[in-house]
Amino acid sequence: MAQGDYQDFVVVVTGASTGLGRAIAVETARQGARAVVINYAHNREDAEETARLVRDLGAEAALVQGDVARDEDCRRIAAAAEPYGRIDALFNNAGTTKFAGHADLEAVTGQDFLDLYAVNVVGAYQMIRACRALLEAGPRPGAVVNTASIAGVTGIGSSVPYAASKGALNTMTLSLARALAPKIRVNAVCPGFIDTPWFGKGLPGAAVDKIRANAAAGTPLQAASTPEDIAASAVFLASPASRHVTGETLLVDAGSHLGFAPLVAR
């Protein structure tokens, strides 16, 4: 097993079948995690691939299907860690969206808001509540990392309900960081564009390439972030290296929040 900051950790990752969730699960295993609970909502085949990658790195893997919008599912996900007696790190990564132009107020409904909040905000809350006792049971403060978004800071993103839900998640991070200290640390990571299939759903390859190129061109670092780029920051926030960090929202977006545009576009 690899030696690292996560040596002997018990980790729970929601939405871990692909993309950022998978990258987080794999990175914690790479850094020495003892066990990783891998939650998925729909695609078991992809989740099993995540589990294989985790096991190849020497960690145990437990798969749990569940929708974090359902409290009973959250409690079942948390229960998968009970044999280990604790949870050292919970990554609230499960999320959903609806794609709609921000100016088209008829493109989204009140139900769209409720559906997105149910997963992106309430789901994270329910997971923390379900895992609280195990997060408090370890030899060090348990750590929670919420996957928010630059959309929740700047009001951009796939739709107004999405941006609003991620803003709410950032605020909830602050509330729970106060409420659960000193036994649990709560932080959030705020990615910008992440180069995953999620961004290219239903689009031809050329369109995806254009999105990727535009994303990179619009950042000071001239980079389109990969899941592994973001996972490294999320994993840091739950590691002993950040043991004095709580209530923080870490923007990991290659600098896009700076409002950068190439000189030729100004």
N, C-alpha and C positions, 0 to 999 in steps of 0.2 A: 504494500500500500504506500502511496506517496506520502511524503512528510510535508506538512504545511500548517497554515493557520487553522485548518479545520480538522486537525487530528482528533479522531474519536467523536466528532460531532454527529448529532442526529438532526437531520434537515428535512423540512417539509417545503415542497414547491408546488404551488397550484398553477394550472395551465402549463404543464411541463411536457406536453407531448411533442412540441416543435418549437422553433424559434428561440426567443429569449429564455423561456422557461427551461427548455432543454439545455441551453448553454449554461444556465445557472446550475442546474442539477449536475451536469458533467464537471463544471469547474469546482464545485464543492467536493465531488469525489476525487478529482485530481489533487486537491489540497488535503486529502486525508480523511474525509468524512467516513464515519462508520456505517451510516445508513441514510438513505435518501427516500422519503415518501414522495412518490410521483403521482400527482393528481392529473386527471384528464377528464374532459367533459364528454367527448364523443369518439375520438379516433383511438381505439385501443392499439391498433397496429403501430401507429407512430409512437404511442406511449411505451410500447414494448421495445421499440428501438432505443428510446431514451434509457430504459432500464438496462438494456444490453450494454450501452456505452458506459453507464455508471458501474455495472458489475465488472466490466473489463478493467476498470481502474481500481478494483479491489473493494468497493463498497457494496453493502447489501442494498437491494432496491425493492420497494413495495409499491405496487400499482393500486390506485384507488380511483374508480370512476365516481364522478360526482359533480353537481352543478353548485357552485358556491353561492348562488342566489337562494338555495334551499338550506335552511339552518340544519336540518337533519343530515344533509350530505356533509356539511362542514364538520359536524361532530363525528361523523364516520371517518372522515379524512384524518382528523386529529387522533382518533382511536387507533389508527394504524401505527402510531408512534408509541402507544402505551407500553408495549413489551420492552421498550428501551428505557422507560422510566423518566424520560425528559425529552424536550425539544430545545435544541440550542439555537436554531435559526429557522424562522418562518418567512418564506418569500411569497407574498401575496401578488402573484403575477397574472392570474386569470383576468381576462378582460374582454370586452366586446365593444362594438361600435356600430354606427349606421353612417353611410356616406351620403352627405347632403350639403349643398352649397349654403354657406352661412347667411346669405342675403335672401334665400328663398324660404320664408317663414312657413310656407304651406308644405314644405317638403318633409317636415317632421311633425309628429303628434305628441300629445301629452304622454301617450303610452310608450312612445320611443324614449322619452326621458326616464320614465319609470323602469323600462327594461334595462337601459344602460346603467342607471343608478343601482339597480338590484344586483348586478354583477360587480361593477367597478367600485362601488362604495359600500353598499350593504354587505356584499360578499366578503370584502376585506375585513369589515367589522366583525362579521360572524365568525370568520376564521380565527381572528385574534381572540375572540371570546371563547371559542371552542378549545383553543390551544393554550389558554392562559395558565392553567394549573401546571401543565407540562413545561411551559416556558419559564415558570418560576421555580421549577424543581431541580434545575441543574446547579453546578458548582459556581457558575458565573451568571450574570444577568442574561436572560434570553434576549434574542435580537429579532426584530421584525423589520423587513424591508418591503415597502409597498411600491409596486410598479405604477408610477403616475405617468406624467408626460409633460413635455414642454408646452403642449396644448393647454394644460391646466395653469400655466404661468403666463402665457402670452395670449390666450384666447384664439389660437389658430387650430388647425387639425381637421379631421375628417367630417366633423359636424359640430353644431352648437351644443347638442346634448353631450357629446363626447368630451368637449373641452370643459363644459360645466362639471361633468362628473369627475374629471381628473383634478379640477380645482378644488372640489369638495374633498377628494381623497387627500390632497395636500393639507387642507385645513384639519381634517381628521387626524392626520399624522401628528400635527402639533398638539391637538387635544389629548390624544392617547399617550404621547410622549410624556406629557405632564402627569396624566392620571395613573400611568402604570409604573412610573419611576418609583424607587430605584431598581426594582426587580426585573423590569423589561425595558429595553431600548427600542424606540420606534423611529424609523427614518424612511425616506422615500427617494427613489431614483427617478429622474425625469428625462427620459430619452427623447430625442428628436426622431428623425427618419431612421428606421432600422431596415436593413436590406434583407427582408424575409419574403417568402411567397405571399404573406398576408397583404403586402402592399400591391402585389400584382394580380390579385384574384380577378379572373375574367378578362385580363388584358393581354394583347399579343406581346410577344417577346420584345419587339422594337419599342413599344410603348413603355415597357418596364425598364428597358435600357435608358430611355430618355428621362424617366422619373429619377433613376439612380444618378445619372449624370447631372441633372438639375439640382438634386439634393446636395451633391458634393460641391457644385459650383457656388451654391448659396451659403456656404459656411466658410469662416475664416481659415479653418484647417483643411479646406478642400477635400473633405472626406465624407463618404457615405458609410455610416457606422454599420458594423456587422453585429449579430447577436452576441458574439464573443467580446466585442468591444464594450458593450453595455453590461454584460454579465460580470466582467472584471470589476466594475465599479459597484454593482449591486452586492457582489460577494464581499468586497472590502467593507461595505457598511455593516455587514453582519459578523465581521471577523473581530478577533481580539485587537487587531490593529486600530479599530475605531471604537474602542471600549469607552472613550469619553465623548462620543458623538451620539446625541439623541435630539429628535425634533428637527432634523436637517432635511432639506430637499436639495438633492445634488443634481444639477443640470448636466446631463451627459449627451450633448447634441452637436459636438464639433464646433460649438460657438454660434450656432444659428440664432440663439436668443439675442445676440448682439445686433440683430437687424442688418447683418452684413449683406452687401451685394457687390459683385465685381464692378470695378470702375466703369467699365463699358456699359453697364446697365444703369448707371446713376444719371 
